[in-house]
Amino acid sequence: MTLADMKVPSQCRIISAANENIEVQGRLYALGLYPGVSVSILRLAPTGDPIQIRIGGMLLSIRKHEAAIIEVEAI
């Protein structure tokens, strides 16, 4: 399952992030999106893109195509 597949609101744990693209993976890791991190999916924009998430105390909005390359498991 990917982060883009998760329902709002929900929580998940990242399994992998952009393994096929090192450049994108580095950017996601810099934002705190790396394996083992717990993520809360808070809301979607009216059009469904972007997705607002919480990592620890930080709020992020990521594009749906970025969320689609982050593999997660529900917790």
mmCIF file of the N, C-alpha and C atoms, coordinates in Angstrom:
data_MODEL
# 
_entry.id   MODEL 
# 
loop_
_atom_site.group_PDB 
_atom_site.id 
_atom_site.type_symbol 
_atom_site.label_atom_id 
_atom_site.label_alt_id 
_atom_site.label_comp_id 
_atom_site.label_asym_id 
_atom_site.label_entity_id 
_atom_site.label_seq_id 
_atom_site.pdbx_PDB_ins_code 
_atom_site.Cartn_x 
_atom_site.Cartn_y 
_atom_site.Cartn_z 
_atom_site.occupancy 
_atom_site.B_iso_or_equiv 
_atom_site.pdbx_formal_charge 
_atom_site.auth_seq_id 
_atom_site.auth_comp_id 
_atom_site.auth_asym_id 
_atom_site.auth_atom_id 
_atom_site.pdbx_PDB_model_num 
ATOM 1   N N  . MET A 1 1  ? 0.855   -1.166 0.000  1.00 0.00 ? 1  MET A N  1 
ATOM 2   C CA . MET A 1 1  ? 0.000   0.000  0.000  1.00 0.00 ? 1  MET A CA 1 
ATOM 3   C C  . MET A 1 1  ? 0.907   1.237  0.000  1.00 0.00 ? 1  MET A C  1 
ATOM 4   N N  . THR A 1 2  ? 0.459   2.281  -0.653 1.00 0.00 ? 2  THR A N  1 
ATOM 5   C CA . THR A 1 2  ? 1.240   3.518  -0.679 1.00 0.00 ? 2  THR A CA 1 
ATOM 6   C C  . THR A 1 2  ? 0.577   4.590  0.179  1.00 0.00 ? 2  THR A C  1 
ATOM 7   N N  . LEU A 1 3  ? 1.325   5.634  0.455  1.00 0.00 ? 3  LEU A N  1 
ATOM 8   C CA . LEU A 1 3  ? 0.789   6.752  1.228  1.00 0.00 ? 3  LEU A CA 1 
ATOM 9   C C  . LEU A 1 3  ? -0.411  7.370  0.517  1.00 0.00 ? 3  LEU A C  1 
ATOM 10  N N  . ALA A 1 4  ? -0.401  7.380  -0.801 1.00 0.00 ? 4  ALA A N  1 
ATOM 11  C CA . ALA A 1 4  ? -1.517  7.931  -1.580 1.00 0.00 ? 4  ALA A CA 1 
ATOM 12  C C  . ALA A 1 4  ? -2.790  7.097  -1.438 1.00 0.00 ? 4  ALA A C  1 
ATOM 13  N N  . ASP A 1 5  ? -2.663  5.811  -1.072 1.00 0.00 ? 5  ASP A N  1 
ATOM 14  C CA . ASP A 1 5  ? -3.817  4.919  -0.924 1.00 0.00 ? 5  ASP A CA 1 
ATOM 15  C C  . ASP A 1 5  ? -4.505  5.033  0.434  1.00 0.00 ? 5  ASP A C  1 
ATOM 16  N N  . MET A 1 6  ? -3.856  5.663  1.394  1.00 0.00 ? 6  MET A N  1 
ATOM 17  C CA . MET A 1 6  ? -4.389  5.737  2.755  1.00 0.00 ? 6  MET A CA 1 
ATOM 18  C C  . MET A 1 6  ? -5.610  6.648  2.825  1.00 0.00 ? 6  MET A C  1 
ATOM 19  N N  . LYS A 1 7  ? -6.534  6.302  3.703  1.00 0.00 ? 7  LYS A N  1 
ATOM 20  C CA . LYS A 1 7  ? -7.742  7.105  3.928  1.00 0.00 ? 7  LYS A CA 1 
ATOM 21  C C  . LYS A 1 7  ? -7.433  8.247  4.888  1.00 0.00 ? 7  LYS A C  1 
ATOM 22  N N  . VAL A 1 8  ? -8.287  9.244  4.873  1.00 0.00 ? 8  VAL A N  1 
ATOM 23  C CA . VAL A 1 8  ? -8.165  10.391 5.771  1.00 0.00 ? 8  VAL A CA 1 
ATOM 24  C C  . VAL A 1 8  ? -9.259  10.299 6.815  1.00 0.00 ? 8  VAL A C  1 
ATOM 25  N N  . PRO A 1 9  ? -9.002  10.421 8.085  1.00 0.00 ? 9  PRO A N  1 
ATOM 26  C CA . PRO A 1 9  ? -7.687  10.455 8.725  1.00 0.00 ? 9  PRO A CA 1 
ATOM 27  C C  . PRO A 1 9  ? -7.204  9.030  9.005  1.00 0.00 ? 9  PRO A C  1 
ATOM 28  N N  . SER A 1 10 ? -5.902  8.834  9.032  1.00 0.00 ? 10 SER A N  1 
ATOM 29  C CA . SER A 1 10 ? -5.332  7.535  9.375  1.00 0.00 ? 10 SER A CA 1 
ATOM 30  C C  . SER A 1 10 ? -3.868  7.702  9.745  1.00 0.00 ? 10 SER A C  1 
ATOM 31  N N  . GLN A 1 11 ? -3.297  6.604  10.251 1.00 0.00 ? 11 GLN A N  1 
ATOM 32  C CA . GLN A 1 11 ? -1.883  6.591  10.602 1.00 0.00 ? 11 GLN A CA 1 
ATOM 33  C C  . GLN A 1 11 ? -1.226  5.404  9.933  1.00 0.00 ? 11 GLN A C  1 
ATOM 34  N N  . CYS A 1 12 ? 0.050   5.586  9.606  1.00 0.00 ? 12 CYS A N  1 
ATOM 35  C CA . CYS A 1 12 ? 0.798   4.516  8.959  1.00 0.00 ? 12 CYS A CA 1 
ATOM 36  C C  . CYS A 1 12 ? 2.275   4.650  9.307  1.00 0.00 ? 12 CYS A C  1 
ATOM 37  N N  . ARG A 1 13 ? 3.032   3.626  8.929  1.00 0.00 ? 13 ARG A N  1 
ATOM 38  C CA . ARG A 1 13 ? 4.482   3.614  9.110  1.00 0.00 ? 13 ARG A CA 1 
ATOM 39  C C  . ARG A 1 13 ? 5.110   3.417  7.737  1.00 0.00 ? 13 ARG A C  1 
ATOM 40  N N  . ILE A 1 14 ? 6.140   4.191  7.453  1.00 0.00 ? 14 ILE A N  1 
ATOM 41  C CA . ILE A 1 14 ? 6.809   4.102  6.156  1.00 0.00 ? 14 ILE A CA 1 
ATOM 42  C C  . ILE A 1 14 ? 7.660   2.837  6.098  1.00 0.00 ? 14 ILE A C  1 
ATOM 43  N N  . ILE A 1 15 ? 7.517   2.097  5.006  1.00 0.00 ? 15 ILE A N  1 
ATOM 44  C CA . ILE A 1 15 ? 8.312   0.898  4.749  1.00 0.00 ? 15 ILE A CA 1 
ATOM 45  C C  . ILE A 1 15 ? 9.471   1.239  3.821  1.00 0.00 ? 15 ILE A C  1 
ATOM 46  N N  . SER A 1 16 ? 9.187   1.976  2.753  1.00 0.00 ? 16 SER A N  1 
ATOM 47  C CA . SER A 1 16 ? 10.230  2.405  1.816  1.00 0.00 ? 16 SER A CA 1 
ATOM 48  C C  . SER A 1 16 ? 9.774   3.679  1.120  1.00 0.00 ? 16 SER A C  1 
ATOM 49  N N  . ALA A 1 17 ? 10.756  4.412  0.607  1.00 0.00 ? 17 ALA A N  1 
ATOM 50  C CA . ALA A 1 17 ? 10.439  5.678  -0.057 1.00 0.00 ? 17 ALA A CA 1 
ATOM 51  C C  . ALA A 1 17 ? 11.295  5.850  -1.301 1.00 0.00 ? 17 ALA A C  1 
ATOM 52  N N  . ALA A 1 18 ? 10.677  5.830  -2.458 1.00 0.00 ? 18 ALA A N  1 
ATOM 53  C CA . ALA A 1 18 ? 11.319  6.141  -3.747 1.00 0.00 ? 18 ALA A CA 1 
ATOM 54  C C  . ALA A 1 18 ? 12.612  5.371  -3.971 1.00 0.00 ? 18 ALA A C  1 
ATOM 55  N N  . ASN A 1 19 ? 12.585  4.067  -3.762 1.00 0.00 ? 19 ASN A N  1 
ATOM 56  C CA . ASN A 1 19 ? 13.798  3.268  -3.911 1.00 0.00 ? 19 ASN A CA 1 
ATOM 57  C C  . ASN A 1 19 ? 14.399  3.314  -5.304 1.00 0.00 ? 19 ASN A C  1 
ATOM 58  N N  . GLU A 1 20 ? 13.580  3.550  -6.326 1.00 0.00 ? 20 GLU A N  1 
ATOM 59  C CA . GLU A 1 20 ? 14.090  3.526  -7.697 1.00 0.00 ? 20 GLU A CA 1 
ATOM 60  C C  . GLU A 1 20 ? 14.689  4.853  -8.144 1.00 0.00 ? 20 GLU A C  1 
ATOM 61  N N  . ASN A 1 21 ? 14.548  5.905  -7.368 1.00 0.00 ? 21 ASN A N  1 
ATOM 62  C CA . ASN A 1 21 ? 15.050  7.224  -7.752 1.00 0.00 ? 21 ASN A CA 1 
ATOM 63  C C  . ASN A 1 21 ? 15.786  7.842  -6.568 1.00 0.00 ? 21 ASN A C  1 
ATOM 64  N N  . ILE A 1 22 ? 17.113  7.759  -6.594 1.00 0.00 ? 22 ILE A N  1 
ATOM 65  C CA . ILE A 1 22 ? 17.940  8.216  -5.477 1.00 0.00 ? 22 ILE A CA 1 
ATOM 66  C C  . ILE A 1 22 ? 17.775  9.710  -5.219 1.00 0.00 ? 22 ILE A C  1 
ATOM 67  N N  . GLU A 1 23 ? 17.633  10.508 -6.262 1.00 0.00 ? 23 GLU A N  1 
ATOM 68  C CA . GLU A 1 23 ? 17.479  11.955 -6.087 1.00 0.00 ? 23 GLU A CA 1 
ATOM 69  C C  . GLU A 1 23 ? 16.186  12.287 -5.334 1.00 0.00 ? 23 GLU A C  1 
ATOM 70  N N  . VAL A 1 24 ? 15.085  11.677 -5.752 1.00 0.00 ? 24 VAL A N  1 
ATOM 71  C CA . VAL A 1 24 ? 13.800  11.898 -5.080 1.00 0.00 ? 24 VAL A CA 1 
ATOM 72  C C  . VAL A 1 24 ? 13.857  11.329 -3.668 1.00 0.00 ? 24 VAL A C  1 
ATOM 73  N N  . GLN A 1 25 ? 14.473  10.169 -3.518 1.00 0.00 ? 25 GLN A N  1 
ATOM 74  C CA . GLN A 1 25 ? 14.593  9.552  -2.202 1.00 0.00 ? 25 GLN A CA 1 
ATOM 75  C C  . GLN A 1 25 ? 15.335  10.480 -1.239 1.00 0.00 ? 25 GLN A C  1 
ATOM 76  N N  . GLY A 1 26 ? 16.409  11.098 -1.696 1.00 0.00 ? 26 GLY A N  1 
ATOM 77  C CA . GLY A 1 26 ? 17.162  12.034 -0.861 1.00 0.00 ? 26 GLY A CA 1 
ATOM 78  C C  . GLY A 1 26 ? 16.314  13.213 -0.417 1.00 0.00 ? 26 GLY A C  1 
ATOM 79  N N  . ARG A 1 27 ? 15.489  13.720 -1.316 1.00 0.00 ? 27 ARG A N  1 
ATOM 80  C CA . ARG A 1 27 ? 14.608  14.846 -0.981 1.00 0.00 ? 27 ARG A CA 1 
ATOM 81  C C  . ARG A 1 27 ? 13.559  14.427 0.049  1.00 0.00 ? 27 ARG A C  1 
ATOM 82  N N  . LEU A 1 28 ? 12.970  13.241 -0.139 1.00 0.00 ? 28 LEU A N  1 
ATOM 83  C CA . LEU A 1 28 ? 11.979  12.747 0.820  1.00 0.00 ? 28 LEU A CA 1 
ATOM 84  C C  . LEU A 1 28 ? 12.619  12.491 2.186  1.00 0.00 ? 28 LEU A C  1 
ATOM 85  N N  . TYR A 1 29 ? 13.817  11.914 2.191  1.00 0.00 ? 29 TYR A N  1 
ATOM 86  C CA . TYR A 1 29 ? 14.523  11.676 3.449  1.00 0.00 ? 29 TYR A CA 1 
ATOM 87  C C  . TYR A 1 29 ? 14.811  12.994 4.156  1.00 0.00 ? 29 TYR A C  1 
ATOM 88  N N  . ALA A 1 30 ? 15.183  14.029 3.411  1.00 0.00 ? 30 ALA A N  1 
ATOM 89  C CA . ALA A 1 30 ? 15.458  15.345 3.998  1.00 0.00 ? 30 ALA A CA 1 
ATOM 90  C C  . ALA A 1 30 ? 14.211  15.931 4.660  1.00 0.00 ? 30 ALA A C  1 
ATOM 91  N N  . LEU A 1 31 ? 13.037  15.565 4.160  1.00 0.00 ? 31 LEU A N  1 
ATOM 92  C CA . LEU A 1 31 ? 11.775  16.018 4.752  1.00 0.00 ? 31 LEU A CA 1 
ATOM 93  C C  . LEU A 1 31 ? 11.356  15.158 5.949  1.00 0.00 ? 31 LEU A C  1 
ATOM 94  N N  . GLY A 1 32 ? 12.112  14.085 6.219  1.00 0.00 ? 32 GLY A N  1 
ATOM 95  C CA . GLY A 1 32 ? 11.776  13.201 7.335  1.00 0.00 ? 32 GLY A CA 1 
ATOM 96  C C  . GLY A 1 32 ? 10.965  11.991 6.944  1.00 0.00 ? 32 GLY A C  1 
ATOM 97  N N  . LEU A 1 33 ? 10.798  11.757 5.640  1.00 0.00 ? 33 LEU A N  1 
ATOM 98  C CA . LEU A 1 33 ? 10.010  10.623 5.142  1.00 0.00 ? 33 LEU A CA 1 
ATOM 99  C C  . LEU A 1 33 ? 10.940  9.459  4.812  1.00 0.00 ? 33 LEU A C  1 
ATOM 100 N N  . TYR A 1 34 ? 11.305  8.689  5.832  1.00 0.00 ? 34 TYR A N  1 
ATOM 101 C CA . TYR A 1 34 ? 12.192  7.553  5.629  1.00 0.00 ? 34 TYR A CA 1 
ATOM 102 C C  . TYR A 1 34 ? 11.649  6.340  6.382  1.00 0.00 ? 34 TYR A C  1 
ATOM 103 N N  . PRO A 1 35 ? 12.137  5.131  6.070  1.00 0.00 ? 35 PRO A N  1 
ATOM 104 C CA . PRO A 1 35 ? 11.587  3.911  6.668  1.00 0.00 ? 35 PRO A CA 1 
ATOM 105 C C  . PRO A 1 35 ? 11.574  3.944  8.197  1.00 0.00 ? 35 PRO A C  1 
ATOM 106 N N  . GLY A 1 36 ? 10.456  3.466  8.762  1.00 0.00 ? 36 GLY A N  1 
ATOM 107 C CA . GLY A 1 36 ? 10.290  3.390  10.202 1.00 0.00 ? 36 GLY A CA 1 
ATOM 108 C C  . GLY A 1 36 ? 9.556   4.566  10.819 1.00 0.00 ? 36 GLY A C  1 
ATOM 109 N N  . VAL A 1 37 ? 9.411   5.650  10.076 1.00 0.00 ? 37 VAL A N  1 
ATOM 110 C CA . VAL A 1 37 ? 8.764   6.856  10.595 1.00 0.00 ? 37 VAL A CA 1 
ATOM 111 C C  . VAL A 1 37 ? 7.246   6.695  10.553 1.00 0.00 ? 37 VAL A C  1 
ATOM 112 N N  . SER A 1 38 ? 6.581   7.123  11.628 1.00 0.00 ? 38 SER A N  1 
ATOM 113 C CA . SER A 1 38 ? 5.113   7.115  11.675 1.00 0.00 ? 38 SER A CA 1 
ATOM 114 C C  . SER A 1 38 ? 4.577   8.410  11.092 1.00 0.00 ? 38 SER A C  1 
ATOM 115 N N  . VAL A 1 39 ? 3.527   8.285  10.290 1.00 0.00 ? 39 VAL A N  1 
ATOM 116 C CA . VAL A 1 39 ? 2.933   9.421  9.589  1.00 0.00 ? 39 VAL A CA 1 
ATOM 117 C C  . VAL A 1 39 ? 1.430   9.437  9.865  1.00 0.00 ? 39 VAL A C  1 
ATOM 118 N N  . SER A 1 40 ? 0.888   10.617 10.117 1.00 0.00 ? 40 SER A N  1 
ATOM 119 C CA . SER A 1 40 ? -0.562  10.793 10.229 1.00 0.00 ? 40 SER A CA 1 
ATOM 120 C C  . SER A 1 40 ? -1.056  11.487 8.973  1.00 0.00 ? 40 SER A C  1 
ATOM 121 N N  . ILE A 1 41 ? -2.051  10.914 8.322  1.00 0.00 ? 41 ILE A N  1 
ATOM 122 C CA . ILE A 1 41 ? -2.664  11.549 7.154  1.00 0.00 ? 41 ILE A CA 1 
ATOM 123 C C  . ILE A 1 41 ? -3.810  12.394 7.689  1.00 0.00 ? 41 ILE A C  1 
ATOM 124 N N  . LEU A 1 42 ? -3.730  13.699 7.485  1.00 0.00 ? 42 LEU A N  1 
ATOM 125 C CA . LEU A 1 42 ? -4.682  14.624 8.097  1.00 0.00 ? 42 LEU A CA 1 
ATOM 126 C C  . LEU A 1 42 ? -5.815  15.027 7.176  1.00 0.00 ? 42 LEU A C  1 
ATOM 127 N N  . ARG A 1 43 ? -5.491  15.446 5.955  1.00 0.00 ? 43 ARG A N  1 
ATOM 128 C CA . ARG A 1 43 ? -6.552  15.892 5.037  1.00 0.00 ? 43 ARG A CA 1 
ATOM 129 C C  . ARG A 1 43 ? -6.044  15.948 3.610  1.00 0.00 ? 43 ARG A C  1 
ATOM 130 N N  . LEU A 1 44 ? -7.017  15.992 2.710  1.00 0.00 ? 44 LEU A N  1 
ATOM 131 C CA . LEU A 1 44 ? -6.755  16.149 1.278  1.00 0.00 ? 44 LEU A CA 1 
ATOM 132 C C  . LEU A 1 44 ? -7.271  17.507 0.836  1.00 0.00 ? 44 LEU A C  1 
ATOM 133 N N  . ALA A 1 45 ? -6.633  18.074 -0.153 1.00 0.00 ? 45 ALA A N  1 
ATOM 134 C CA . ALA A 1 45 ? -7.175  19.281 -0.777 1.00 0.00 ? 45 ALA A CA 1 
ATOM 135 C C  . ALA A 1 45 ? -8.483  18.894 -1.472 1.00 0.00 ? 45 ALA A C  1 
ATOM 136 N N  . PRO A 1 46 ? -9.355  19.852 -1.742 1.00 0.00 ? 46 PRO A N  1 
ATOM 137 C CA . PRO A 1 46 ? -10.634 19.537 -2.402 1.00 0.00 ? 46 PRO A CA 1 
ATOM 138 C C  . PRO A 1 46 ? -10.477 18.749 -3.706 1.00 0.00 ? 46 PRO A C  1 
ATOM 139 N N  . THR A 1 47 ? -9.383  18.958 -4.412 1.00 0.00 ? 47 THR A N  1 
ATOM 140 C CA . THR A 1 47 ? -9.141  18.233 -5.658 1.00 0.00 ? 47 THR A CA 1 
ATOM 141 C C  . THR A 1 47 ? -8.448  16.893 -5.429 1.00 0.00 ? 47 THR A C  1 
ATOM 142 N N  . GLY A 1 48 ? -8.103  16.580 -4.147 1.00 0.00 ? 48 GLY A N  1 
ATOM 143 C CA . GLY A 1 48 ? -7.421  15.332 -3.829 1.00 0.00 ? 48 GLY A CA 1 
ATOM 144 C C  . GLY A 1 48 ? -5.913  15.436 -3.877 1.00 0.00 ? 48 GLY A C  1 
ATOM 145 N N  . ASP A 1 49 ? -5.385  16.586 -4.202 1.00 0.00 ? 49 ASP A N  1 
ATOM 146 C CA . ASP A 1 49 ? -3.945  16.780 -4.327 1.00 0.00 ? 49 ASP A CA 1 
ATOM 147 C C  . ASP A 1 49 ? -3.628  18.224 -3.971 1.00 0.00 ? 49 ASP A C  1 
ATOM 148 N N  . PRO A 1 50 ? -2.782  18.519 -3.008 1.00 0.00 ? 50 PRO A N  1 
ATOM 149 C CA . PRO A 1 50 ? -1.882  17.648 -2.253 1.00 0.00 ? 50 PRO A CA 1 
ATOM 150 C C  . PRO A 1 50 ? -2.545  17.002 -1.034 1.00 0.00 ? 50 PRO A C  1 
ATOM 151 N N  . ILE A 1 51 ? -1.722  16.206 -0.344 1.00 0.00 ? 51 ILE A N  1 
ATOM 152 C CA . ILE A 1 51 ? -2.127  15.512 0.869  1.00 0.00 ? 51 ILE A CA 1 
ATOM 153 C C  . ILE A 1 51 ? -1.384  16.153 2.037  1.00 0.00 ? 51 ILE A C  1 
ATOM 154 N N  . GLN A 1 52 ? -2.103  16.496 3.102  1.00 0.00 ? 52 GLN A N  1 
ATOM 155 C CA . GLN A 1 52 ? -1.447  17.052 4.282  1.00 0.00 ? 52 GLN A CA 1 
ATOM 156 C C  . GLN A 1 52 ? -1.177  15.923 5.262  1.00 0.00 ? 52 GLN A C  1 
ATOM 157 N N  . ILE A 1 53 ? 0.083   15.853 5.724  1.00 0.00 ? 53 ILE A N  1 
ATOM 158 C CA . ILE A 1 53 ? 0.498   14.811 6.660  1.00 0.00 ? 53 ILE A CA 1 
ATOM 159 C C  . ILE A 1 53 ? 1.211   15.446 7.849  1.00 0.00 ? 53 ILE A C  1 
ATOM 160 N N  . ARG A 1 54 ? 1.311   14.668 8.928  1.00 0.00 ? 54 ARG A N  1 
ATOM 161 C CA . ARG A 1 54 ? 2.076   15.093 10.102 1.00 0.00 ? 54 ARG A CA 1 
ATOM 162 C C  . ARG A 1 54 ? 3.137   14.047 10.382 1.00 0.00 ? 54 ARG A C  1 
ATOM 163 N N  . ILE A 1 55 ? 4.361   14.529 10.585 1.00 0.00 ? 55 ILE A N  1 
ATOM 164 C CA . ILE A 1 55 ? 5.476   13.681 10.999 1.00 0.00 ? 55 ILE A CA 1 
ATOM 165 C C  . ILE A 1 55 ? 5.997   14.304 12.284 1.00 0.00 ? 55 ILE A C  1 
ATOM 166 N N  . GLY A 1 56 ? 5.798   13.628 13.400 1.00 0.00 ? 56 GLY A N  1 
ATOM 167 C CA . GLY A 1 56 ? 6.166   14.230 14.684 1.00 0.00 ? 56 GLY A CA 1 
ATOM 168 C C  . GLY A 1 56 ? 5.350   15.500 14.874 1.00 0.00 ? 56 GLY A C  1 
ATOM 169 N N  . GLY A 1 57 ? 6.011   16.624 15.088 1.00 0.00 ? 57 GLY A N  1 
ATOM 170 C CA . GLY A 1 57 ? 5.313   17.892 15.250 1.00 0.00 ? 57 GLY A CA 1 
ATOM 171 C C  . GLY A 1 57 ? 5.272   18.729 13.994 1.00 0.00 ? 57 GLY A C  1 
ATOM 172 N N  . MET A 1 58 ? 5.732   18.179 12.870 1.00 0.00 ? 58 MET A N  1 
ATOM 173 C CA . MET A 1 58 ? 5.837   18.939 11.625 1.00 0.00 ? 58 MET A CA 1 
ATOM 174 C C  . MET A 1 58 ? 4.692   18.591 10.674 1.00 0.00 ? 58 MET A C  1 
ATOM 175 N N  . LEU A 1 59 ? 4.072   19.614 10.094 1.00 0.00 ? 59 LEU A N  1 
ATOM 176 C CA . LEU A 1 59 ? 3.039   19.421 9.073  1.00 0.00 ? 59 LEU A CA 1 
ATOM 177 C C  . LEU A 1 59 ? 3.658   19.603 7.698  1.00 0.00 ? 59 LEU A C  1 
ATOM 178 N N  . LEU A 1 60 ? 3.330   18.698 6.786  1.00 0.00 ? 60 LEU A N  1 
ATOM 179 C CA . LEU A 1 60 ? 3.815   18.761 5.407  1.00 0.00 ? 60 LEU A CA 1 
ATOM 180 C C  . LEU A 1 60 ? 2.653   18.563 4.454  1.00 0.00 ? 60 LEU A C  1 
ATOM 181 N N  . SER A 1 61 ? 2.755   19.161 3.300  1.00 0.00 ? 61 SER A N  1 
ATOM 182 C CA . SER A 1 61 ? 1.841   18.864 2.195  1.00 0.00 ? 61 SER A CA 1 
ATOM 183 C C  . SER A 1 61 ? 2.684   18.292 1.078  1.00 0.00 ? 61 SER A C  1 
ATOM 184 N N  . ILE A 1 62 ? 2.315   17.100 0.631  1.00 0.00 ? 62 ILE A N  1 
ATOM 185 C CA . ILE A 1 62 ? 3.057   16.482 -0.468 1.00 0.00 ? 62 ILE A CA 1 
ATOM 186 C C  . ILE A 1 62 ? 2.103   16.172 -1.607 1.00 0.00 ? 62 ILE A C  1 
ATOM 187 N N  . ARG A 1 63 ? 2.663   16.169 -2.804 1.00 0.00 ? 63 ARG A N  1 
ATOM 188 C CA . ARG A 1 63 ? 1.857   15.877 -3.988 1.00 0.00 ? 63 ARG A CA 1 
ATOM 189 C C  . ARG A 1 63 ? 1.472   14.401 -4.010 1.00 0.00 ? 63 ARG A C  1 
ATOM 190 N N  . LYS A 1 64 ? 0.361   14.133 -4.645 1.00 0.00 ? 64 LYS A N  1 
ATOM 191 C CA . LYS A 1 64 ? -0.134  12.757 -4.705 1.00 0.00 ? 64 LYS A CA 1 
ATOM 192 C C  . LYS A 1 64 ? 0.858   11.844 -5.433 1.00 0.00 ? 64 LYS A C  1 
ATOM 193 N N  . HIS A 1 65 ? 1.521   12.335 -6.479 1.00 0.00 ? 65 HIS A N  1 
ATOM 194 C CA . HIS A 1 65 ? 2.476   11.469 -7.187 1.00 0.00 ? 65 HIS A CA 1 
ATOM 195 C C  . HIS A 1 65 ? 3.699   11.166 -6.317 1.00 0.00 ? 65 HIS A C  1 
ATOM 196 N N  . GLU A 1 66 ? 4.051   12.056 -5.382 1.00 0.00 ? 66 GLU A N  1 
ATOM 197 C CA . GLU A 1 66 ? 5.130   11.758 -4.432 1.00 0.00 ? 66 GLU A CA 1 
ATOM 198 C C  . GLU A 1 66 ? 4.645   10.740 -3.399 1.00 0.00 ? 66 GLU A C  1 
ATOM 199 N N  . ALA A 1 67 ? 3.414   10.902 -2.922 1.00 0.00 ? 67 ALA A N  1 
ATOM 200 C CA . ALA A 1 67 ? 2.845   9.964  -1.953 1.00 0.00 ? 67 ALA A CA 1 
ATOM 201 C C  . ALA A 1 67 ? 2.718   8.564  -2.556 1.00 0.00 ? 67 ALA A C  1 
ATOM 202 N N  . ALA A 1 68 ? 2.551   8.485  -3.865 1.00 0.00 ? 68 ALA A N  1 
ATOM 203 C CA . ALA A 1 68 ? 2.376   7.196  -4.543 1.00 0.00 ? 68 ALA A CA 1 
ATOM 204 C C  . ALA A 1 68 ? 3.660   6.373  -4.599 1.00 0.00 ? 68 ALA A C  1 
ATOM 205 N N  . ILE A 1 69 ? 4.816   6.975  -4.313 1.00 0.00 ? 69 ILE A N  1 
ATOM 206 C CA . ILE A 1 69 ? 6.077   6.221  -4.337 1.00 0.00 ? 69 ILE A CA 1 
ATOM 207 C C  . ILE A 1 69 ? 6.599   5.945  -2.925 1.00 0.00 ? 69 ILE A C  1 
ATOM 208 N N  . ILE A 1 70 ? 5.745   6.209  -1.919 1.00 0.00 ? 70 ILE A N  1 
ATOM 209 C CA . ILE A 1 70 ? 6.106   5.931  -0.527 1.00 0.00 ? 70 ILE A CA 1 
ATOM 210 C C  . ILE A 1 70 ? 5.268   4.749  -0.061 1.00 0.00 ? 70 ILE A C  1 
ATOM 211 N N  . GLU A 1 71 ? 5.927   3.611  0.152  1.00 0.00 ? 71 GLU A N  1 
ATOM 212 C CA . GLU A 1 71 ? 5.224   2.403  0.584  1.00 0.00 ? 71 GLU A CA 1 
ATOM 213 C C  . GLU A 1 71 ? 5.056   2.435  2.099  1.00 0.00 ? 71 GLU A C  1 
ATOM 214 N N  . VAL A 1 72 ? 3.838   2.128  2.562  1.00 0.00 ? 72 VAL A N  1 
ATOM 215 C CA . VAL A 1 72 ? 3.518   2.209  3.990  1.00 0.00 ? 72 VAL A CA 1 
ATOM 216 C C  . VAL A 1 72 ? 2.737   0.983  4.453  1.00 0.00 ? 72 VAL A C  1 
ATOM 217 N N  . GLU A 1 73 ? 2.631   0.854  5.785  1.00 0.00 ? 73 GLU A N  1 
ATOM 218 C CA . GLU A 1 73 ? 1.737   -0.126 6.396  1.00 0.00 ? 73 GLU A CA 1 
ATOM 219 C C  . GLU A 1 73 ? 0.889   0.612  7.418  1.00 0.00 ? 73 GLU A C  1 
ATOM 220 N N  . ALA A 1 74 ? -0.379  0.278  7.491  1.00 0.00 ? 74 ALA A N  1 
ATOM 221 C CA . ALA A 1 74 ? -1.290  0.918  8.445  1.00 0.00 ? 74 ALA A CA 1 
ATOM 222 C C  . ALA A 1 74 ? -0.919  0.509  9.867  1.00 0.00 ? 74 ALA A C  1 
ATOM 223 N N  . ILE A 1 75 ? -1.099  1.439  10.816 1.00 0.00 ? 75 ILE A N  1 
ATOM 224 C CA . ILE A 1 75 ? -0.853  1.114  12.236 1.00 0.00 ? 75 ILE A CA 1 
ATOM 225 C C  . ILE A 1 75 ? -2.066  1.502  13.058 1.00 0.00 ? 75 ILE A C  1 
# 
